[in-house]
Amino acid sequence: SDIPAAPLLVGETFLIEPTDDILTSLDTRKAKIEKEIEDIQTRIQTIQNVLSDLKVKLYGKFGKSINLENDEE
């Protein structure tokens, strides 16, 4: 990087850190957050699949006498 050091806000304190260290840290944090997002999206999809399966079973058992649709959508 062209800038050898830059201020990095940690809590309420600015630390002067080498720019390369800051960029490396940001890349690491970004990768971790992207992985967490991916994991959450996978969990959401799994839950949606379970809900769909349950709806099919419940409608199969109770027919139109129940309403499992979300009215908030």
C-alpha positions in Angstrom: 0.0 0.0 0.0 1.1 3.6 -0.6 0.3 4.6 2.9 2.6 3.0 5.5 0.3 3.4 8.5 -3.2 4.5 9.2 -5.3 5.1 12.3 -7.5 2.2 13.3 -10.4 2.8 15.7 -10.5 0.1 18.4 -13.3 0.9 20.9 -12.9 4.6 21.6 -9.1 4.6 20.9 -7.3 5.2 17.6 -4.2 3.1 17.1 -1.7 3.7 14.4 -1.2 0.4 12.6 0.7 -0.6 9.5 -1.8 -0.4 6.5 -0.9 -4.0 5.4 -1.8 -5.3 8.9 -5.1 -3.4 8.8 -6.0 -4.8 5.4 -5.1 -8.3 6.4 -7.2 -8.0 9.5 -10.1 -6.6 7.5 -9.8 -9.5 5.0 -9.8 -12.0 7.8 -12.9 -10.5 9.4 -14.7 -10.2 6.1 -14.1 -13.9 5.4 -15.3 -14.9 8.8 -18.5 -12.8 8.5 -19.1 -14.2 5.0 -18.8 -17.7 6.4 -21.2 -16.9 9.2 -23.7 -15.5 6.6 -23.4 -18.6 4.5 -24.0 -20.8 7.6 -27.0 -18.8 8.6 -28.4 -19.0 5.1 -27.9 -22.8 5.1 -29.8 -23.0 8.5 -32.6 -20.9 7.1 -33.0 -23.1 4.1 -33.0 -26.2 6.3 -35.7 -24.8 8.5 -37.8 -23.7 5.5 -37.5 -27.3 4.1 -38.7 -28.7 7.4 -41.6 -26.3 7.6 -42.6 -27.2 4.0 -42.5 -30.9 4.9 -44.6 -30.3 8.0 -47.2 -28.3 6.0 -47.6 -31.1 3.5 -48.1 -33.6 6.3 -50.5 -31.4 8.3 -52.5 -30.5 5.2 -52.5 -34.2 4.3 -53.9 -35.1 7.7 -56.3 -32.1 8.3 -57.1 -31.0 4.7 -58.6 -27.5 4.4 -59.8 -27.4 8.0 -56.5 -25.8 8.9 -54.7 -22.7 7.6 -50.9 -22.8 7.9 -50.2 -19.8 5.6 -48.5 -16.8 7.0 -50.9 -13.8 6.6 -48.0 -11.3 7.2 -46.4 -11.8 3.7 
